[in-house]
Amino acid sequence: MTASVTSPDGTVIGFETLGDGPPLVLVHGTGADHTRWAAVQDRLARRYRLHLVDRRGRGLSRAEAPAYDLRREGEDIAAVAEAAGGDVYLVAHSYGALCALEAVRHTTAVRRLVAYEPPRPAPGGAVVGPDARSRMRTAENPEEILEIFLREALRLPEEAIEAMRATPVWPARVAAAPTIPRELDVVERMVFDERLAGIAVPVRLFAGTESPAYLRSAVHAVAELVPGADVVPLRGQAHQAMDFDPDQFTEAVFAFDPA
């Protein structure tokens, strides 16, 4: 079943719902839409009522207000959490985790948050170099943008990209690819600061033991600022444990919210 909610700036945010139980809102990262949770959604839906969000600019949320800002994305997720009835368990991945960290400052509808590798460049560095960002902006088709992102931002080997290409969700990733450059712009400027100290809900961060160093560094930077936050390693996994080890990912989600 699909539903939608109107964010404060007038953008309509669509989401898919399934399962039964307490509300769990899932927020995808860059170069994806709600279908990125396909490998784990049935497992999660055995315990929760899932609300799988399409972030603005893709899927069920294509009609968006013109001025893009991470704060607006936070308002979007807050609106979905409130539409879900409050007392929400929020699980967010990558850029979606940045949106979720913003969202919990806009609403009291979230009771706990898992943030899986919210990105930020290593101090003095960059997620991708200016050449790669330029090639994304001049790419002839969305698939090329996506491939550059996976190869140069996430540091995925070619065999992992080919495995992703063979999945049913690849077309949705390609369709979302035009939003990648603007999100990378935000990530390259990202600074974790004292605003995170104001987060009052329990926060757990996931970090793949095989993830790029800049992502693991970013996880620990957030954990140091959010009161009471801790870090759980996803053993043997990088930035996409939900795809390559769905059992480990699901159990980690359950462990932070025991029945």
N, C-alpha and C positions, 0 to 999 in steps of 0.2 A: 504494500500500500504506500502511496506517496502522499506527502502533505507539504505545506509551505508556511512560512511566516514572513512578515514584512519587517525588515531591519529599520532602525531609526532614520537612515538616509533614503528610505524608499525602495531599496533593493529587495527583491523577493528571493528568499533563500529556500530552496527546495530540499527535501530529505525523504529518504525511504525508511519505512518502519517495518519491523518484523520481530517475532518472538513475544514472550510474555514474562513479566516479572518487573523488578525495579528498573527505572530508566537508565540506559547507557547511551551516551552520545559519542559517536566516533567521528573524528575529524582527520581527513587525509592531508597529505603533504603536497609538495610542488609536482606538477606534471602528472596529475591524477584526478580522479573524481571518486564518488562514493563506492564505485565498483572495486576499488583497490583492496577492500576488505573481504573480497570473495572467498579467500582461502580460510578465513577464521569466522566469518559471520554466523554460520550455522552452529558452530561450537558455542559462540557467545550467546546466541539466541536461545539456547537451552536454559540459560539462567536469567537473562535480561530481556527487557523490551528495548530493542535497538533502534536508534535514530541515526541513520547514516547520512551525513550531511554532504551535499555538493557545495563547496565553497564558491563564492561569487566568481562569475566569469566562465562557468562551465556547466555542463549537464543540466540539472533542473534549476540552475541559478544563473542563467545567461543574461537576463535583463538586469543590468546593474547601473547604479548611479555613476556618473563619469569620473568623479574624483577618487582615485585609489589611495588608500592609506591602511596600514596595519590596524590602526584603531578601529576602523570601520569593520574589519574582519572580526575583531574582538566583539564588537557589538552584534555582529551576525550570530556568532556562536552563543553569546549570552541570550539572544532572542530565541534560539532553538531550545536552549536549556529551559527557559521559562515556559515555552510552548509544550515541552515534554512534561511539565507539571512540577518542576523543581525537584530537589533532593537527588540531583543527577550525578552519576559517575561519569566523568569526562575522560576519554582516552584519545590522545592526539599524537600524530606522527609528524616529525620533521617540521616543515614550515607550519603545518597545522598546529604543532605544539607551541610555536610562537603565538599563533592566534588564540590558542587556549589560555596561555599565560596572560594575555591581554584580556580575555573574556572574564576571568575570575575577578578582575578589578571593576567589572561593569554590572555584576549580578551576584545575588546571594543564592541563586538556584543550583549552584554546583556544590556538592558535598565532599568530593575528592577528585584529584586529577592525576592521571598518568601522562607524562610528557616524554615521548620517545625521541631523543636526540634533537632538541630544538637547535637549529644551526646558528653559528656565528663564526666569522673567520678567526683563525688563530691571531693573537695580538701581533700587529705589524704585518699580517699576511692578507691573503684573499682566498675566497672559496674557489673562484676560477679567475684566470688572468684576463686582462682586457681584450686579448686577442680572441679568446673563446666567447666572451660576451658580445664582441663585435660580430663574430660569425653567427651567433644565434640571431642577432637582429637583422642580418642580411640573408639568412637562410631562405632557400627557395620554397621550402615546404615545412609543415609542422613536425614531421617525423625527423627531419634533420635537426631541428631545435632539441627535440627530446633526446636524440642520440648523443649530441654534444653534452647535454646536461648529465646524462647517466654516466658518460665516459669521463668527463672532466670535473664535474662537481662531486658526484658520488664515488668516483674512482672505481666503477664496476669493470671487471674484466669482460672481454668480448663474449665469452661463453655465458656469462650471467645475462648480458643484454640479449643474446640470442634466445636464451630460455624465456626471458620476459616476452620477447617478440612472439613466441609460440603460444602465449596464454590468451584466453578470450578477452582479457581486459586491455590488451595492447591498443586496440582502436580508440578506447576511451582516453588512454594516456596521450595518444597522438592528438586527439581533439582538444585536450587541455593544454597542449604544449605552448600555444601563443601566450599563455599567462606566465610562463617561466621567466622571461626576462625581467618583468616588473617585480617578481618576487625575489629574484636574485639581487636586484637593486636594493631591496629592503635588507636582505641578509648581509650584503657587503657593508652596510652602514650600521649593522646591529651592535648595540652596546647593552650589556646587562648591567643594570645599576640598582640603586637603592629602592626603586619602585617595587622590585621583586620582594623586598623585605616586608611589604604591606600585604602580601598574600596570606590569607588567614585559613585556607582550607588545607588539609593534608595533601602533600605532593610527593609523588614518587617518580623518579627519572629512570628510564631504561637506556642502557648503553650497550651496543654490540661490542664484544671483545675484539672483533675484527674490523670495526668501523674505522674510517679515516681519522687520523689523530685530531684534526680540527673539530670533529663532531664529539669525540670523547672529551676533549678539553672544554667544549661548550657545556656539556652536561654537568661537569663538575663545577663550572663557574656558576651555573644556575643553582645547583644544590648548596653552594656556599652562601647564597644570598637569601633563599627562601627558608623561612623559619621551619625547622624540623624536617626538611626534605631529605630523602635518602636516594641512593643510586643502586639499582639492581642490574648486574651484568647479564646479558643474554649470551651464553657461552657458545662459542664457535660461530656466531652470527655477526653480520655487519648491520647495514641500515635497513634491511628488509626481512627481519626475522619472521614476520607474519606470513610471508610468502614461502620462505625456505625452511622454516621450522615452526609451523603453526601450533604444534602441541606445546612447545616451550613458551611461545608468546602467550597463548591462551592461559596456560597455568600461571604465568606471571601476572596477568591481568586479574585472574581470580584471587591470587594470593594477597593482593592489596585490598580486597574487598571480600573477606571470607564470609560465607553464608552463616 
